[in-house]
Amino acid sequence: MNVRVEHIRASLEQALHPLELQIEDESHLHAGHEGARDGRGHFRVRIVAADFAGLPLIRRHQRVYMALGELMHTDIHALALDTRAPGEG
């Protein structure tokens, strides 16, 4: 079990109630990368949530950042997001 992934999952589920949520820890792909030296990780998230309906991409990402809160400063160095509303490709 990846503790960081589980913390990310719990935060997003609590705040956004996603219909679909996939989280990949890609930190191993960035070993030696200057940004990875502080111990924070690189993650890829695909999230489908009704809360995103009618919102532009920037607002969707802001909602994810808000949901993750302090994790953005303590555990996450890089976050690749795929944010969709139900029914979007």
C-alpha positions in Angstrom: 0.0 0.0 0.0 1.3 3.5 -1.0 0.5 5.8 2.0 0.7 8.9 -0.2 -1.7 7.6 -2.8 -4.1 6.6 0.0 -4.0 10.1 1.5 -4.6 11.6 -1.9 -7.5 9.2 -2.6 -9.1 10.0 0.8 -8.8 13.7 0.3 -10.3 13.7 -3.2 -13.1 11.2 -2.3 -14.1 13.3 0.7 -14.1 16.6 -1.1 -15.3 15.7 -4.6 -17.2 12.4 -4.4 -15.8 11.2 -7.7 -17.5 8.6 -9.9 -14.1 7.5 -11.1 -10.7 8.0 -9.5 -7.4 6.7 -10.7 -4.1 7.7 -9.0 -0.7 6.6 -10.2 2.5 7.3 -8.3 5.1 8.1 -11.0 7.8 9.1 -8.6 10.1 6.3 -9.7 10.2 7.8 -13.1 11.7 11.0 -11.7 14.5 9.5 -9.5 17.4 11.9 -9.5 15.2 14.8 -10.8 16.1 18.0 -8.9 12.4 18.4 -7.9 12.3 15.0 -6.4 15.2 15.6 -4.0 12.9 17.0 -1.3 11.1 13.7 -1.0 7.8 14.8 -2.4 6.3 12.6 -5.2 5.0 12.9 -8.8 1.5 11.7 -9.3 -1.0 11.3 -12.2 -4.7 11.6 -11.4 -7.7 10.9 -13.5 -10.9 12.0 -11.8 -14.5 12.1 -13.0 -16.8 14.1 -10.7 -20.2 15.8 -11.1 -18.7 18.9 -9.4 -16.8 19.6 -12.5 -19.8 20.0 -14.8 -19.8 23.3 -16.5 -16.5 24.4 -15.0 -13.5 25.4 -17.1 -10.3 23.4 -16.8 -8.6 25.9 -14.4 -11.5 25.8 -11.9 -11.5 22.0 -12.0 -7.8 22.0 -11.2 -8.2 24.6 -8.5 -10.9 22.3 -6.8 -8.5 19.4 -6.9 -5.7 21.6 -5.3 -8.1 22.8 -2.7 -9.2 19.3 -1.9 -5.6 18.2 -1.5 -4.8 21.1 0.7 -1.6 20.6 2.8 -0.6 17.5 0.7 0.3 19.9 -2.1 3.1 21.3 0.2 4.2 18.1 2.1 3.7 15.2 -0.2 3.2 16.3 -3.8 5.9 17.8 -6.0 4.2 17.3 -9.4 0.6 16.5 -10.3 -0.7 15.6 -13.7 -4.5 16.0 -13.8 -7.2 14.7 -16.1 -10.4 16.2 -14.7 -13.7 15.4 -16.3 -17.4 15.7 -15.7 -19.6 12.6 -16.2 -20.2 12.0 -19.9 -17.1 13.8 -21.1 -14.8 11.6 -23.3 
